[in-house]
Every structure is written in structure tokens, then in C-alpha cells.
Amino acid sequence: MPDFLTTYAQTQPNKMAVIEDRPDRETRSLTWSELNIQVNKLANVLLASGNVEPGTKMVWCGPNSIGIVIMANAARKLGVTAVPLNYRLSDDEAAYVTDHSDATVVYVDAEYAKLFERIRNQLPKVNLILVYDGAAPSEMDSADELMSSASDQEPLVPLDREPGGTMIYTSGTTGKPKGALAHVARFSRTRCGIACSYRVFDGGYLHHDRPAVSQWPWRIHGHRTSDGTDCCFTAQV
């Protein structure tokens, strides 16, 4: 199936896709077309780096922002597994999750780049650290600068490549944190008539993402049925 963001960029390019309204920053927004352009630029930066392939783990660290939305969509298009890292973790905790996840790429808000400066020698598997929304420290790369000269065309990946998933780490209250991998499967339409993309979590939990007209994302939660394709839904925006 075509990528849902690509489809929205083609069918309603000028409608609002995402709004960032953080208390300490100027409000920013992107239409579906503008979002897709930025996603393609980051995806092409990652491809050109030679550090991503299907199943590659990519840690991201930072507050909710447009930069995170761009990264999540780029990872999905490339078949890369995104690994969210809590920016409130201690240095040792952040190093453990990053290394344990087998991440080879880190994508970090400039505000938290110093965290990775401090733990860099504990991350032997990481080959690339991209810093967004600000200046990159030495031995790291500026995602903003690389994206400014990158192609905005759809990344060249096989049409049958599976979309990237997400690996979410537990809190570790009873031991070391563990990663829960969310696999992505896609179906064209649900019984209630809503076309969705499905993230199927181990244990039978479903998280459905469908872009709404003016807000991203529209989250629809449910539980997997015996055949794995049909659910009862409650929606929240």
C-alpha cells in the first residue's frame, strides 16, 4: 500500500497536518505537503549516510515537536525501528537503553545533545548522531543543515518494504528496562469504515493511527480479535 503521509500530501496538500505550540517557542505548523517534504529530506539524509536499512534501530530523544513528527514518519518510510528515549533519564540509564536497543543512529533535540556527548564512549554501536532544532556539538551532525540540501523526493526504497515500527522501553521498576517491539501491519478499511494504519503490539494491543483533517494524529484504540484484522474502537483526538 502507498505510504499514508505521501497519499495525504498528494490528496490534500494544503491542509494542516501538525502544529507545534510549545510554551517557550514560537508556534510552528506544517501542511501535509510541507510535512512530507521535510520527512523525505530526512529520509534521504539517512539513506545517504549508509547507516540505515530495514530493521535498523534509531533512538530519538527530545520533547514533542515537529522534529519528532518528521523523524517518526521518515523512520516508517525507511522501515527503520524508532526507539523513544526519555530525556529525563540519567546518563547511565540513557546509555543502557541506547546500547541495549542496538541503535546505530541517534536523533536528538539540540537541548539534549550534551547528554550524548557525556555518554558517547558508552555507545560503541552508534555510528551517527543527528542533532535537530539547534547547533550540533563537535563529532555530531546537524540534521537541519543536512536536510537543507537533501532531495525532497520520495526515498528510493522497495515498494514491498515493511513500514518501520517502534520499540518502547519499560520503566524498569522490577529490573533492567526491556524493549517492547510494535510491528506495523496495514489494512485498507475497518468494519467502522475508517481507513487506518495499525501498530500491533506484542500481547494483542493495537494502536491505530489515522491522520485527521487538521490534527495529527487521530488515535484510535482497540483490541485485536481472533483473526487479527477487526476491532471495536474508541476514538480520541
C-alpha positions as CSV (number, residue, x, y, z in Angstrom):
1,M,0.0,0.0,0.0
2,P,1.1,3.6,-0.6
3,D,2.5,5.4,2.4
4,F,-0.3,7.3,4.2
5,L,1.7,10.5,4.5
6,T,2.6,10.5,0.9
7,T,-1.1,10.0,0.0
8,Y,-2.3,12.8,2.2
9,A,0.4,15.1,0.7
10,Q,-1.0,14.3,-2.7
11,T,-4.7,14.5,-2.0
12,Q,-4.9,17.4,0.5
13,P,-1.5,19.2,0.3
14,N,-2.6,22.5,1.8
15,K,-4.5,21.2,4.8
16,M,-2.9,21.5,8.2
17,A,-1.0,18.4,9.4
18,V,0.8,19.3,12.6
19,I,1.0,22.3,14.9
20,E,3.8,22.8,17.5
21,D,2.8,25.1,20.3
22,R,5.4,24.8,23.0
23,P,5.3,27.4,25.8
24,D,8.9,28.6,25.3
25,R,8.9,28.8,21.5
26,E,7.2,30.4,18.6
27,T,4.2,28.4,17.2
28,R,5.1,26.4,14.1
29,S,2.9,24.4,11.7
30,L,3.2,22.4,8.6
31,T,0.7,21.4,5.9
32,W,0.6,17.8,4.7
33,S,2.7,18.7,1.7
34,E,5.2,20.6,3.8
35,L,5.5,17.8,6.3
36,N,6.0,15.2,3.6
37,I,8.8,17.3,2.0
38,Q,10.6,17.5,5.4
39,V,10.1,13.8,6.0
40,N,11.5,13.0,2.6
41,K,14.5,15.2,3.2
42,L,15.4,13.5,6.5
43,A,14.8,10.0,5.0
44,N,17.2,10.8,2.1
45,V,19.8,12.1,4.6
46,L,19.5,8.8,6.5
47,L,19.8,6.8,3.3
48,A,22.8,8.8,2.1
49,S,24.6,8.2,5.5
50,G,24.7,4.5,4.8
51,N,23.6,3.8,8.4
52,V,20.0,2.6,7.9
53,E,18.4,-0.5,6.4
54,P,15.2,-2.4,7.3
55,G,15.1,-3.1,11.0
56,T,17.8,-0.6,11.9
57,K,17.2,0.8,15.4
58,M,17.1,4.6,15.7
59,V,16.9,6.3,19.1
60,W,15.2,9.6,19.3
61,C,15.3,12.0,22.3
62,G,13.5,15.2,22.9
63,P,10.2,16.8,23.8
64,N,7.2,16.5,21.5
65,S,7.9,18.7,18.5
66,I,7.6,18.9,14.7
67,G,11.1,17.4,14.6
68,I,9.9,14.3,16.2
69,V,6.9,14.0,13.8
70,I,9.3,14.3,10.9
71,M,11.6,11.6,12.3
72,A,8.8,9.2,13.1
73,N,7.5,9.4,9.5
74,A,10.9,9.2,8.0
75,A,11.6,6.0,10.0
76,R,8.4,4.5,8.9
77,K,9.1,5.1,5.2
78,L,12.5,3.6,5.5
79,G,11.5,0.5,7.5
80,V,13.5,1.7,10.5
81,T,12.5,0.9,14.1
82,A,12.2,4.1,16.1
83,V,13.2,3.9,19.8
84,P,11.9,6.8,22.0
85,L,14.3,7.7,24.8
86,N,13.1,9.7,27.8
87,Y,15.2,12.8,28.1
88,R,14.8,12.8,31.9
89,L,16.8,9.6,32.3
90,S,20.2,9.6,34.0
91,D,23.3,9.3,31.9
92,D,23.7,5.6,32.8
93,E,20.0,4.9,32.1
94,A,20.2,6.6,28.7
95,A,23.4,4.8,27.7
96,Y,21.8,1.4,28.7
97,V,18.7,1.9,26.7
98,T,20.5,3.2,23.6
99,D,23.1,0.4,23.7
100,H,20.7,-2.4,24.6
101,S,18.3,-1.4,21.7
102,D,21.2,-2.0,19.3
103,A,20.6,1.5,17.9
104,T,23.1,2.7,15.3
105,V,21.6,6.1,14.8
106,V,20.6,8.8,17.4
107,Y,18.3,11.7,16.6
108,V,18.3,14.2,19.4
109,D,16.9,17.7,20.2
110,A,19.8,20.2,20.5
111,E,18.7,20.9,24.0
112,Y,19.7,17.3,25.0
113,A,22.7,16.9,22.8
114,K,25.1,17.2,25.7
115,L,23.6,14.1,27.2
116,F,25.0,12.1,24.2
117,E,28.3,14.0,24.5
118,R,28.7,12.7,28.0
119,I,27.8,9.0,27.2
120,R,29.3,8.8,23.7
121,N,32.0,6.4,24.8
122,Q,29.4,4.0,26.1
123,L,27.7,3.7,22.7
124,P,30.0,1.6,20.5
125,K,27.2,0.6,18.1
126,V,26.1,4.2,17.3
127,N,27.6,5.4,14.0
128,L,25.6,8.6,13.5
129,I,24.2,11.3,15.9
130,L,21.9,13.8,14.2
131,V,21.0,17.0,16.2
132,Y,17.9,18.9,15.2
133,D,16.4,22.3,16.2
134,G,19.8,23.8,17.1
135,A,23.5,23.7,16.7
136,A,25.3,20.3,16.7
137,P,28.3,19.8,19.1
138,S,31.6,18.5,17.6
139,E,31.5,15.0,16.3
140,M,27.8,15.2,15.8
141,D,25.9,16.2,12.6
142,S,23.3,18.9,12.2
143,A,20.1,17.3,10.8
144,D,18.8,20.8,9.9
145,E,21.9,21.6,7.8
146,L,22.0,18.2,6.0
147,M,18.2,18.4,5.3
148,S,18.6,21.9,3.8
149,S,20.5,20.4,0.8
150,A,18.8,17.0,0.7
151,S,16.4,15.8,-2.0
152,D,12.7,16.2,-1.2
153,Q,11.7,13.4,-3.5
154,E,10.3,10.1,-2.1
155,P,13.2,7.9,-0.7
156,L,14.1,5.1,-3.1
157,V,13.1,2.0,-1.2
158,P,11.4,-1.2,-2.4
159,L,7.6,-0.9,-2.7
160,D,7.2,-4.1,-0.7
161,R,9.3,-2.9,2.2
162,E,7.5,-3.2,5.6
163,P,6.9,0.1,7.4
164,G,9.1,0.8,10.3
165,G,7.8,0.0,13.8
166,T,8.5,1.3,17.3
167,M,10.4,-0.2,20.3
168,I,9.2,1.3,23.6
169,Y,11.2,0.5,26.7
170,T,9.6,-0.4,30.0
171,S,10.3,1.7,33.2
172,G,12.5,-1.0,34.7
173,T,10.9,-0.9,38.1
174,T,11.5,-4.7,38.7
175,G,14.7,-5.0,36.8
176,K,16.5,-3.6,33.7
177,P,14.2,-1.9,31.2
178,K,13.1,-4.1,28.3
179,G,12.1,-3.1,24.8
180,A,8.6,-3.9,23.6
181,L,8.6,-4.0,19.8
182,A,5.5,-2.7,17.9
183,H,5.1,-4.3,14.5
184,V,3.2,-2.4,11.8
185,A,0.6,-4.1,9.6
186,R,-1.7,-2.3,7.3
187,F,-5.3,-2.9,6.3
188,S,-7.4,-0.9,3.9
189,R,-10.6,-0.4,5.9
190,T,-12.0,-1.4,9.2
191,R,-15.6,-2.5,9.9
192,C,-16.5,1.0,11.0
193,G,-15.3,2.3,7.6
194,I,-12.2,4.2,8.8
195,A,-9.0,3.5,6.9
196,C,-6.2,3.2,9.4
197,S,-2.6,2.0,9.8
198,Y,-2.2,-0.5,12.6
199,R,0.6,-0.9,15.0
200,V,0.3,-4.3,16.6
201,F,2.0,-4.6,20.0
202,D,3.1,-7.9,21.4
203,G,0.4,-9.1,23.7
204,G,-2.5,-8.2,21.4
205,Y,-2.8,-4.5,21.9
206,L,-3.5,-2.3,18.9
207,H,-2.6,1.3,18.3
208,H,-4.3,2.8,15.1
209,D,-3.1,6.0,13.5
210,R,-5.3,7.8,11.0
211,P,-4.4,11.4,10.1
212,A,-7.3,13.7,10.7
213,V,-8.1,16.7,8.6
214,S,-6.4,19.2,10.8
215,Q,-4.8,17.4,13.7
216,W,-2.1,14.7,13.9
217,P,-2.6,12.0,14.9
218,W,-6.1,10.8,15.5
219,R,-5.5,7.9,17.8
220,I,-8.0,5.1,17.9
221,H,-7.5,2.3,20.4
222,G,-8.8,-1.2,20.4
223,H,-8.0,-4.8,20.9
224,R,-7.1,-7.4,18.3
225,T,-9.7,-10.0,17.6
226,S,-9.0,-13.7,16.9
227,D,-8.4,-13.1,13.2
228,G,-6.2,-10.1,13.9
229,T,-8.0,-7.8,11.5
230,D,-11.1,-6.4,13.1
231,C,-11.6,-4.4,16.3
232,C,-14.0,-2.4,18.5
233,F,-12.9,1.2,18.6
234,T,-12.9,4.2,20.9
235,A,-11.6,7.4,19.3
236,Q,-9.8,10.3,21.0
237,V,-8.3,13.4,19.5
